[in-house]
Amino acid sequence: MEKPLQLSFKNGQIASAIYVQQITDLPQAVAAMGLPMARPSLVVVGGASRMSEADFLQIQRLFREILAPIAENLGVYVVDGGTDAGVMRLMGEARTQIGGKFALVGVAPASKVALPDCLEPSADATPLEPNHNYFVLVPGNNWGDESPWLAQLATVLANGAPSLTILINGGEITFEDACQNVKAKRLVIVVGGSGRTADMITSALHGEKTDSRATELAKSGMIHYVNLFDSTRGFESLAAIMKSVLSTSK
């Protein structure tokens, strides 16, 4: 296995990145980056597309007021897709805005991302999010190839400690992310009202006819939802679930 790289972003953030070729090498990769295992882990998947401005601002508040502060207070690992877009950008920005020190680990196909010090990235390469402090770069030529790696990394980092997945909005790949986290026997909390995949899964949980993948996920018993858009109680409900599941002092 290669040694970790040090990535320098324009905002001054220094991140550690490692290339991993086999999913069974994830424990070794985690150790090489100096991340101790057996710590609660939070997986964040989905997107932030096709939202009204009001809904986007509500989701932005969710990251800044709930997800990042709880991650910081409980000392959890946060694992996401690591690119400078959607929920990954919101997570990175929220971490910086609250002055967070928690480990924020991005998982992405090496062939699809542009490293910050790369002079000639490919035309379709996506920049890494500059507020993350760890990256695991995995094989694959398509977005979505990282989904099983992302779910497994959270399992490796937790190493028996509790873990939880938050699903917001999202497109096609988000279905695969949800499936992989359910397969890992990880509770998935869907943010109802955030649009697209999240709303299809919420509809399925209510017994409504929707996408067949959403219906199968709803049958798993591993999917719950909170609706952040009916009142401020949505924030309180999600915070309570996160603290209940991820706290190690129960």
NORZICOR-V847200 format. One record per residue. SS is DSSP state (~ for helix, > for strand, _ for the rest). Layout:
BEGIN
ss={SS SS}
END
This chain:
BEGIN
ss={_ _ _ _ > > > > _ _ _ _ _ > > > > > > > _ _ ~ ~ ~ ~ ~ ~ ~ ~ ~ ~ _ _ _ _ _ _ _ _ > > > > > > _ _ _ _ _ _ ~ ~ ~ ~ ~ ~ ~ ~ ~ ~ ~ ~ ~ ~ ~ ~ ~ ~ ~ ~ ~ ~ _ _ > > > > _ _ > _ _ ~ ~ ~ ~ ~ ~ ~ ~ ~ ~ ~ ~ _ _ _ _ _ _ > > > > > > ~ ~ ~ > > _ _ _ _ _ _ _ _ _ _ _ > > > _ _ _ _ _ > > > > > _ _ _ _ _ _ _ _ ~ ~ ~ ~ ~ ~ ~ ~ ~ ~ ~ ~ _ _ _ _ > > > > > > _ _ _ ~ ~ ~ ~ ~ ~ ~ ~ ~ ~ ~ ~ _ _ _ _ > > > > > _ _ _ ~ ~ ~ ~ ~ ~ ~ ~ ~ ~ _ _ _ _ _ _ ~ ~ ~ ~ ~ ~ ~ ~ _ _ _ > > > > > _ _ _ _ _ ~ ~ ~ ~ ~ ~ ~ ~ ~ ~ ~ ~ ~ ~ _ _ _ _}
END
